[in-house]
Amino acid sequence: MTMPVYFISHGGGPWPWVEEWKPMYAALHESLQHLSAELPATPKAVLMVSAHWITDEITVSTAGQPGMLYDYYGFPEHTYSVQYPAPGDPVLAARVQSLLQAGGIAIAQDARRGFDHGAFVPMAVAFPQANIPMVQLSIRKDYDPAFHLQLGRLLAPLREEGILIIGSGLSYHNLRLLDRRGAEPSAQFDAWLQQTVVDSDPVQRATGLLHWEQAPSARLAHAHEDHLIPLMVAVGAAQQDPATLSYHETHAFGSITASSFRFSQTAV
């Protein structure tokens, strides 16, 4: 049994707990609700690579029972008391550390890091029982595509061990252009992303992502690429597996084109 790999567009802030946003997030909510049914078995644990944990050196969370990190601002008061009480998995964290060190990647440990919203928001929709252990892995602040593709490749053996690897970011992330001005840039970049990720062979896919800045509207779609880099990790972990769209809409945030991807040899 080999677990698939996902790159998910996780939406904005604590959206599942903001009542008036529910209609706008209906498509994303549905895609995340279906995620567990797309798996060959219940994961032993989730390794979450969130755009919201950026460090000088790759770092893994080692807490047995992580807390919460409300890393968003200006939302309703009740969203700062949301709980997602999934356990951590120190054994998985040690396995991640071993795999990366064997591949020549330095990795630090953090026993105090709580679940950030790039992790607990999609997990609360996909696995609301909060009974699957989750370990977070940071991205490196240089955002080097080649490094993060290799990071994913080193993590690939976890898939054979029942671990679900999820890269959590956004296929379009320009907070200054989340209105109609972002409609065309997001559509242009998303079309390139689909061609590169879904319609290319694995070698072309990796090569395209290495040169993502040459894509149409690349720097309008990602003025800072923190929300794109988890895709690099997911693609590395996917190895030769083909990709399919697991979520796609043209009116995210009202007018933005956004996508999520599933990597697996097995069709849903």
C-alpha positions as CSV (number, residue, x, y, z in Angstrom):
1,M,0.0,0.0,0.0
2,T,1.4,3.4,-1.1
3,M,-0.2,6.5,0.2
4,P,-0.9,9.3,-2.3
5,V,0.6,12.8,-1.8
6,Y,-1.4,16.0,-1.8
7,F,-0.8,19.7,-2.4
8,I,-3.8,21.6,-1.1
9,S,-4.8,25.2,-1.4
10,H,-5.8,25.7,2.2
11,G,-7.9,28.9,1.8
12,G,-7.8,32.1,3.9
13,G,-7.4,32.2,7.7
14,P,-9.8,30.2,9.9
15,W,-12.5,30.0,7.2
16,P,-14.4,26.9,8.3
17,W,-15.4,28.8,11.5
18,V,-16.5,32.0,9.8
19,E,-20.2,31.4,9.1
20,E,-20.6,34.1,6.3
21,W,-17.7,32.6,4.4
22,K,-19.2,29.1,4.1
23,P,-20.8,29.7,0.6
24,M,-17.5,31.1,-0.8
25,Y,-15.6,28.1,0.4
26,A,-18.1,25.4,-0.5
27,A,-16.0,23.8,-3.3
28,L,-12.8,23.7,-1.1
29,H,-14.8,22.3,1.8
30,E,-16.2,19.6,-0.4
31,S,-12.8,18.6,-1.8
32,L,-11.3,18.3,1.7
33,Q,-14.2,16.4,3.0
34,H,-13.7,13.8,0.3
35,L,-10.0,13.5,0.9
36,S,-10.2,10.6,3.4
37,A,-12.4,8.6,1.0
38,E,-9.7,8.9,-1.6
39,L,-7.1,7.1,0.5
40,P,-6.3,3.4,0.3
41,A,-6.4,3.1,4.1
42,T,-6.5,5.3,7.2
43,P,-3.1,7.0,7.5
44,K,-1.0,6.0,10.4
45,A,0.0,9.7,10.6
46,V,0.1,12.9,8.5
47,L,3.3,14.7,7.7
48,M,2.2,18.3,7.1
49,V,4.4,20.7,5.2
50,S,2.8,24.1,5.8
51,A,3.5,27.4,4.1
52,H,3.1,29.0,7.5
53,W,6.2,27.5,9.1
54,I,9.3,29.1,7.6
55,T,12.7,28.5,9.2
56,D,16.4,29.1,8.6
57,E,17.0,25.3,8.8
58,I,14.4,22.6,8.1
59,T,12.7,21.8,11.4
60,V,10.4,19.0,12.5
61,S,7.8,19.2,15.3
62,T,8.4,16.6,18.0
63,A,5.7,17.3,20.6
64,G,3.5,14.4,21.7
65,Q,0.5,16.7,22.0
66,P,1.0,19.9,20.1
67,G,-0.8,23.1,21.0
68,M,-2.5,25.6,18.7
69,L,-0.9,28.5,16.9
70,Y,-3.4,31.1,15.8
71,D,-1.2,32.8,13.2
72,Y,-3.9,35.0,11.6
73,Y,-5.1,38.5,12.4
74,G,-8.3,40.4,12.5
75,F,-10.7,37.5,12.6
76,P,-13.7,36.9,14.9
77,E,-12.8,36.4,18.5
78,H,-14.1,32.8,18.6
79,T,-11.6,31.7,15.9
80,Y,-8.9,32.2,18.5
81,S,-10.2,29.4,20.7
82,V,-10.6,26.8,18.0
83,Q,-9.1,23.5,19.0
84,Y,-7.8,20.6,16.9
85,P,-6.5,18.2,19.5
86,A,-4.8,15.6,17.2
87,P,-1.7,14.0,18.8
88,G,1.8,14.5,17.5
89,D,4.0,11.6,16.7
90,P,7.6,11.7,18.1
91,V,8.4,8.4,16.4
92,L,7.5,9.8,13.0
93,A,9.4,13.0,13.7
94,A,12.5,10.9,14.5
95,R,12.0,8.9,11.2
96,V,11.8,12.2,9.3
97,Q,15.0,13.4,10.9
98,S,16.7,10.1,10.0
99,L,15.6,10.2,6.4
100,L,16.7,13.8,5.9
101,Q,20.0,13.4,7.7
102,A,20.8,10.3,5.6
103,G,20.2,12.5,2.5
104,G,22.5,15.2,3.7
105,I,19.9,17.7,4.9
106,A,20.4,19.3,8.3
107,I,17.3,19.2,10.4
108,A,16.4,20.7,13.8
109,Q,13.7,19.7,16.3
110,D,11.0,21.9,17.9
111,A,9.1,20.4,20.8
112,R,7.0,23.6,21.4
113,R,5.6,24.3,17.9
114,G,1.8,24.2,17.8
115,F,-0.4,23.5,14.8
116,D,-0.5,26.6,12.5
117,H,-3.6,27.3,10.4
118,G,-2.0,25.9,7.3
119,A,-2.2,22.6,9.1
120,F,-5.2,22.6,11.4
121,V,-7.6,24.3,9.1
122,P,-7.6,21.7,6.3
123,M,-7.2,18.8,8.7
124,A,-10.2,19.9,10.7
125,V,-12.3,19.5,7.5
126,A,-10.6,16.4,6.2
127,F,-10.3,14.5,9.5
128,P,-12.6,16.2,12.0
129,Q,-12.2,13.5,14.6
130,A,-8.6,14.7,15.2
131,N,-7.6,11.1,15.9
132,I,-4.8,10.9,13.3
133,P,-1.4,11.9,14.6
134,M,0.2,14.9,12.7
135,V,3.8,16.1,12.5
136,Q,4.7,19.4,10.9
137,L,7.8,20.0,8.8
138,S,9.0,23.5,8.0
139,I,10.1,25.0,4.7
140,R,13.4,26.7,4.3
141,K,13.3,30.5,4.0
142,D,15.5,30.6,0.9
143,Y,12.6,29.0,-1.0
144,D,15.0,27.1,-3.3
145,P,12.9,24.9,-5.6
146,A,15.6,22.3,-6.2
147,F,16.2,22.0,-2.4
148,H,12.6,21.4,-1.6
149,L,12.1,19.0,-4.5
150,Q,15.0,17.0,-3.1
151,L,13.5,17.3,0.4
152,G,10.3,15.6,-0.9
153,R,12.3,12.9,-2.6
154,L,14.0,12.0,0.6
155,L,10.6,11.8,2.4
156,A,9.0,9.5,-0.3
157,P,9.7,6.2,1.7
158,L,7.2,7.3,4.3
159,R,4.4,6.7,1.8
160,E,5.1,3.0,1.9
161,E,4.9,3.2,5.7
162,G,1.3,4.5,5.8
163,I,2.2,8.1,6.2
164,L,0.1,10.7,4.3
165,I,2.3,13.6,3.1
166,I,0.5,16.9,2.5
167,G,1.9,20.1,1.2
168,S,-0.4,23.0,2.4
169,G,-0.2,26.3,0.6
170,L,-2.1,28.1,-2.1
171,S,-1.8,27.9,-5.9
172,Y,-2.3,31.6,-6.0
173,H,-1.2,33.9,-3.1
174,N,-1.0,37.6,-3.6
175,L,-2.9,39.3,-0.8
176,R,-2.8,42.6,-2.6
177,L,-4.6,41.1,-5.6
178,L,-7.3,38.9,-4.1
179,D,-10.0,40.9,-5.9
180,R,-11.0,41.2,-9.6
181,R,-7.5,42.4,-10.4
182,G,-6.2,38.9,-9.6
183,A,-8.7,37.1,-11.8
184,E,-6.5,37.1,-15.0
185,P,-3.1,36.6,-13.3
186,S,-4.5,33.7,-11.3
187,A,-6.1,32.1,-14.3
188,Q,-2.9,32.4,-16.4
189,F,-0.7,31.0,-13.6
190,D,-3.1,28.2,-12.9
191,A,-3.3,27.1,-16.5
192,W,0.5,26.9,-16.5
193,L,0.4,25.0,-13.2
194,Q,-2.0,22.4,-14.5
195,Q,0.0,21.9,-17.7
196,T,3.2,21.5,-15.7
197,V,1.9,19.4,-12.8
198,V,-0.9,17.3,-14.5
199,D,-0.1,17.2,-18.2
200,S,3.7,16.7,-18.1
201,D,5.8,13.6,-17.4
202,P,7.7,13.6,-14.0
203,V,10.9,14.9,-15.5
204,Q,9.2,17.8,-17.3
205,R,7.1,18.5,-14.1
206,A,10.2,18.9,-12.0
207,T,12.0,20.9,-14.6
208,G,9.0,23.2,-15.0
209,L,8.8,23.9,-11.3
210,L,12.5,24.6,-11.0
211,H,11.8,27.5,-13.5
212,W,8.4,28.5,-12.2
213,E,9.3,32.2,-12.2
214,Q,9.2,32.0,-16.0
215,A,5.5,31.0,-16.0
216,P,2.8,33.5,-17.1
217,S,2.0,36.0,-14.3
218,A,4.3,34.1,-11.9
219,R,5.3,37.0,-9.7
220,L,1.8,38.4,-9.7
221,A,0.5,35.0,-8.5
222,H,3.3,34.6,-5.9
223,A,5.0,37.9,-5.0
224,H,6.6,35.7,-2.2
225,E,6.6,32.0,-3.0
226,D,6.1,30.6,0.5
227,H,2.7,29.2,-0.5
228,L,4.0,27.6,-3.6
229,I,7.0,25.8,-2.0
230,P,5.0,23.1,-0.3
231,L,4.1,22.0,-3.9
232,M,7.8,21.4,-4.6
233,V,7.9,19.1,-1.6
234,A,4.8,17.2,-2.7
235,V,6.1,16.8,-6.2
236,G,9.4,15.4,-4.9
237,A,7.6,12.9,-2.7
238,A,5.3,11.9,-5.6
239,Q,8.3,10.7,-7.6
240,Q,6.9,9.1,-10.8
241,D,3.3,9.3,-9.8
242,P,0.9,11.2,-12.1
243,A,-1.1,14.1,-10.8
244,T,-4.8,14.9,-10.9
245,L,-6.8,17.9,-9.8
246,S,-8.4,17.3,-6.5
247,Y,-9.9,20.8,-6.3
248,H,-10.4,23.5,-8.8
249,E,-12.5,26.7,-9.1
250,T,-12.4,30.0,-10.8
251,H,-14.1,32.1,-8.1
252,A,-12.1,31.4,-5.0
253,F,-12.1,34.5,-2.8
254,G,-14.7,35.8,-5.2
255,S,-12.7,35.9,-8.4
256,I,-9.5,33.9,-8.1
257,T,-8.6,30.6,-9.9
258,A,-7.2,28.1,-7.5
259,S,-6.3,24.4,-7.5
260,S,-5.2,21.5,-5.4
261,F,-3.4,18.3,-6.7
262,R,-3.4,14.6,-5.8
263,F,-0.4,12.4,-6.8
264,S,-0.9,8.7,-7.0
265,Q,-0.6,5.7,-9.3
266,T,-4.2,4.7,-8.4
267,A,-7.1,6.7,-9.7
268,V,-9.9,7.7,-7.3
